[in-house]
Amino acid sequence: MTERTIAVDYLARVEGEGALKVRIQDDRVEDVQLKIFEPPRFFEAFLRGRSYTEAPDISARICGICPVAYQMSSCHAMERALGMTVAGPIRELRRLLYCGEWIESHVLHIYLLHAPDFLGYPDAIQMAKDYPEAVQHGLALKKVGNSLMTLLGGREIHPINVRIGGFYRAPTVQELRAFRPELEGALKLAEETVRFAADLDFPDIEEDYEFVSLRHETEYPLNEGDLVSSRGVKVPQDHWEDVFEEVQVPHSNALQSVRKGGGSYLVGPLARYAINRDRLTPRAAQLARSVGLPDVVKNPYRSVIVRAVEVVFAIEEALRIIDGYHRPERSYVEPPPFTQARTGAAATEAPRGVLYHRYKIAAGGLIEHAKIVAPTSQNQKRIEDDLRHLVERSLSLDEATLTDACERAIRNHDPCISCATHFLKLDMVRQ
Amino acid sequence: MPPPRKPRLAVFKFASCDGCQLSVLDCEDELLAIAGAVDIADFREASRAVLEGPYDLSLVEGSVTTEHDAARIKEVRAQSKALVTIGACATSGGIQALKNFADVEEYRRVVYARPDYISSLATSTAIADHVKVDFELRGCPISKFQLLEAVGAFLQGRAPNLPNESVCIECKRRGNVCVMVAHGTPCLGPVTQAGCGAICPAFTRGCYGCFGPQATPNTSSLIVELRRLGMAPIAVQRLFRTFNANAPAFKAASEAATAEASAP
């Protein structure tokens, strides 16, 4: 009887601190653990007692890579609690800000974190010696996403302009129009990015995922839509807890999510594309077809192409919003007072997938209870399933090669470990 | 003769959101030039390649919240010729330092699913509470321009040239209308260190202090003004208790507001 252990103590090119442990007994994979040792930060605990107006800025600090997602999910949850509707140009500006975050986050992953795996480099800086043009395109494109966030949000990381009901200041038509040439240039780079991604070499692997994403009547989903799965779930976006649940496992400082009465599922670009490809903007849809992307992408390595297609979508959508923009008279809808206790929940599409927030607010407006479910915690169990299958097919590989392969399989899903960790509510192990 | 060895730069993460080290990758126009000037020796968010220490310059993000990290920061210090902390978590304990103010008894009564799976200290503290720090970059997040200045300065062997005046000075220079005087909007600009570019007032909102207290903050005068604008003491307490809650001047100000809130 032989026992092997594959261990990666510190995963590189992911956001946050994680590790991997796989235990193999003879020819059987006994155990796969994606370990999250990022220290817990207890956001849900200290959100209690804060004003509901503070949730967007505080919850944004869960993740420096996707702060807008936290700002959006918390705003929508509070507005649902208050029965408010935000429509017209303010709603469009929210989509525009989200487009900036999608561009920045996806391009970071495509060129700086994911592409080095396919081309055989430890990082994008080494890769730049042989592929200078690709890395420069990546940096230029990422910068456009960041510039859009700065234009609308004041800065790219933890933007300061988002509030319940809308924005502190709405940009002028001229300010947005002036950004058009940069987006037009970015569209060309993004189209090249789709072709660059499609030309990479992909292992011939398919996984049988249950995909979960928002689905909106007319739009590719960002802020709104029903929660839909590829196996028949369809509930309003604030009913996440009817369908899914979180479980705690000993090896991780993050909670894992599962479908109630079922198993793991996948959120993120592969899921959004599988469920919403008919809602893509014209150029994005056409590019997906031209590089031969199937209607449902089950090969996790090909997620790099889907991210590139979503970058094209985000740029086209940003251009559409800028062209149709008129400045609202007020930059926000005034929230009514919390005269009684209320609960509100909402899910939006972070770059990495569905981000769910639920808040219970006391009369007077202080937060009594907060629940936040990040995309990476929803994907964590599914990533472990991918790893199990990978190791089962690759038992003959030597240790180093198999370890590399496992790391790659994790990076396919762009896990954000900082996000996944905040939730553990407990705080009480003493010094 | 071999070329002289390039300085070794390392980036270390403690409890944080990753946003400040992301600022390194957000230097899109400068990243490849930086990579040409230094050997990036350890930067896990960006690279699998790791070079052994010692390091000429270590950038440290995040606060100390676990016993393991309290030991790890000492190892990082021992390996680093210069150590620069980046961001509010590293310089003050960050938003997670709110737990320093929590009523432990109240927390204890809360029933968690499996508290035994988690290890964590009762406090979140700044890196400088544990080891000597050569320079601090403030902000939640840091300014990437300040980061470039600090890295450049250390490479050239000079002191970073960064302001320690208040946000008010930056705000005037930017030509903003004062949100507190003109609109009665509560603003921490008068007591907060400059460096962000006074972006909040430029977007007609009050500064929320994410760069932490400036060198000589007159928080007691500001509290009088905030109270005059109609803020309740408990709201003043919350205003000082965000991303730099554990910075001494903001901590003292929030405690003064707490005392007023609980006065009969």
Interface residues (C-beta under 8 A of the other chain):
Chain A: Y10 L11 A12 R13 V14 E15 G16 E17 E38 P39 P40 R41 F42 F43 A45 F46 R50 S51 E54 D57 I58 R61 I62 C63 G64 I65 P67 L108 L112 L113 P122 D123 A124 I125 Q126 A128 V135 Q136 L139 A140 K142 K143 N146 G154 R155 E156 I157 H158 I160 N161 R163 F167 Y168 R169 Q248 V249 P250 N253 E407 C416 S418 L424 K425 L426 D427 M428 V429 R430 Q431
Chain B: K13 F14 A15 S16 C17 D18 G19 C20 L22 S23 L25 D26 E28 D29 L31 L32 A35 I40 F43 R44 E45 A46 S47 R48 A49 T65 T66 E67 D69 G94 I95 Q96 L98 K99 A102 V104 Y107 R108 V110 Y112 A113 R114 P115 Y117 I118 S119 S120 L121 A122 T123 S124 C140 P141 C196 I199 C200 A202 F203 T204 R205 Y208 C210 A235 R238 T242 F243
